[in-house]
Amino acid sequence: MEDEVKDFLYKIVGEDGMEVISTLNERSASDLEIAEKTGLKVKIVRKVLYILYDHHFASYVRTRDKDTGWYTYTWTLNLDRSMEIIERKKKEAIKRLEERIKFYEDNPTYECKRGCYEFTFEGASETKFKCICEEPLNYSDPSEKLEDLNLLLQKIKSPGVKNEDHIRNQQ
């Protein structure tokens, strides 16, 4: 498994998840078999499997036991397209960042001094420029937020930089 893929997987599933991946990397298995082999609780194993499934790194086959009528899910790790999936996540993160940048460029925002919520002009005017905490709402200069977002966008777009942190931060 490539380091970039391993790093990305670690970021989305953590240490316990890497044990599940290690077990699944050997062969397909049910959640109960994985829990037994790793010593993890079934609840944790299932959570990891669902995360892997949601990110398209795992799939399952559901079979029904004829005697009990219960379903068994046999899970398989699918890392064939892992780099493609990571690149897609990177593109999604870039798109979300670009949308946030455009939002701050196009919309004045207002906040109270406590920083409870951020309001657009329309939202602030609906509340008569008062926050829910009763503090007055003041114009919030977007330059610092825009600078941070643009720096993050540059980092993600830079070749050779590990992008998993940035992708994870944008989920």
PEZIMO-V555374 format. One record per residue. N is the residue number from 1. RES is the residue in one letter. PSI is psi in whole degrees, -180 to 180 (999 if undefined). D_CENTER is the distance of its C-alpha to the mean C-alpha in Angstrom with 1 decimal. Layout:
N;RES;PSI;D_CENTER + N;RES;PSI;D_CENTER
This chain:
1;M;132;20.8 + 2;E;150;20.1 + 3;D;-42;19.0 + 4;E;-40;16.1 + 5;V;-45;14.8 + 6;K;-44;15.6 + 7;D;-44;13.8 + 8;F;-47;10.5 + 9;L;-41;11.0 + 10;Y;-40;12.0 + 11;K;-31;9.0 + 12;I;-23;6.9 + 13;V;-13;10.1 + 14;G;-170;12.5 + 15;E;-47;16.3 + 16;D;-41;17.0 + 17;G;-35;14.7 + 18;M;-32;16.5 + 19;E;-41;19.7 + 20;V;-45;18.6 + 21;I;-43;17.8 + 22;S;-43;21.2 + 23;T;-44;23.0 + 24;L;-25;21.6 + 25;N;-27;22.3 + 26;E;-45;26.0 + 27;R;166;26.3 + 28;S;148;25.0 + 29;A;160;25.2 + 30;S;165;24.8 + 31;D;-36;22.6 + 32;L;-41;25.8 + 33;E;-41;26.9 + 34;I;-44;23.7 + 35;A;-43;24.1 + 36;E;-43;27.7 + 37;K;-37;27.3 + 38;T;-21;24.6 + 39;G;8;26.0 + 40;L;157;22.7 + 41;K;146;22.9 + 42;V;-38;22.3 + 43;K;-43;19.9 + 44;I;-43;17.6 + 45;V;-46;18.2 + 46;R;-40;17.3 + 47;K;-46;14.0 + 48;V;-45;13.1 + 49;L;-40;14.7 + 50;Y;-38;12.8 + 51;I;-46;9.4 + 52;L;-40;11.2 + 53;Y;-45;12.8 + 54;D;-31;9.9 + 55;H;7;8.9 + 56;H;25;12.7 + 57;F;-7;13.6 + 58;A;154;15.9 + 59;S;168;18.5 + 60;Y;160;21.2 + 61;V;129;24.8 + 62;R;126;26.2 + 63;T;149;29.9 + 64;R;131;32.2 + 65;D;123;34.7 + 66;K;-31;38.1 + 67;D;-48;39.7 + 68;T;-24;37.1 + 69;G;2;35.3 + 70;W;152;31.9 + 71;Y;142;29.0 + 72;T;134;27.6 + 73;Y;121;24.3 + 74;T;120;24.6 + 75;W;145;21.3 + 76;T;139;21.2 + 77;L;132;18.9 + 78;N;90;18.5 + 79;L;5;17.8 + 80;D;-42;20.4 + 81;R;25;18.0 + 82;S;-43;15.3 + 83;M;-37;16.1 + 84;E;-42;16.2 + 85;I;-43;12.7 + 86;I;-42;11.5 + 87;E;-39;13.8 + 88;R;-43;12.6 + 89;K;-39;9.0 + 90;K;-45;11.0 + 91;K;-39;13.2 + 92;E;-41;10.8 + 93;A;-41;9.6 + 94;I;-44;13.4 + 95;K;-45;14.3 + 96;R;-41;12.4 + 97;L;-44;13.9 + 98;E;-37;17.2 + 99;E;-41;17.2 + 100;R;-40;16.7 + 101;I;-47;19.5 + 102;K;-40;21.7 + 103;F;-49;21.3 + 104;Y;-28;22.5 + 105;E;-33;25.2 + 106;D;-15;26.5 + 107;N;120;26.2 + 108;P;141;28.0 + 109;T;158;26.1 + 110;Y;142;27.7 + 111;E;157;26.9 + 112;C;170;29.1 + 113;K;-20;29.9 + 114;R;-20;27.8 + 115;G;31;24.6 + 116;C;-57;24.0 + 117;Y;163;22.6 + 118;E;129;22.7 + 119;F;145;25.0 + 120;T;173;26.0 + 121;F;-44;29.8 + 122;E;-46;30.1 + 123;G;-40;28.3 + 124;A;-41;30.3 + 125;S;-31;33.5 + 126;E;-31;32.9 + 127;T;11;32.8 + 128;K;38;35.7 + 129;F;38;33.7 + 130;K;136;33.2 + 131;C;166;30.0 + 132;I;-20;29.6 + 133;C;5;30.7 + 134;E;0;33.9 + 135;E;150;33.4 + 136;P;148;34.2 + 137;L;135;31.5 + 138;N;152;32.0 + 139;Y;136;30.9 + 140;S;116;27.8 + 141;D;121;28.3 + 142;P;-4;25.2 + 143;S;-41;26.3 + 144;E;-42;24.3 + 145;K;-43;21.0 + 146;L;-40;21.8 + 147;E;-47;22.7 + 148;D;-45;19.5 + 149;L;-42;17.4 + 150;N;-37;19.9 + 151;L;-45;19.7 + 152;L;-42;16.0 + 153;L;-43;16.5 + 154;Q;-41;19.5 + 155;K;-43;17.6 + 156;I;-40;15.0 + 157;K;-17;18.0 + 158;S;130;20.2 + 159;P;147;21.2 + 160;G;-3;21.2 + 161;V;137;18.6 + 162;K;121;15.7 + 163;N;0;12.7 + 164;E;-39;9.9 + 165;D;-43;10.0 + 166;H;-38;9.9 + 167;I;-45;7.1 + 168;R;-41;4.9 + 169;N;-22;7.1 + 170;Q;0;6.7 + 171;Q;999;3.6
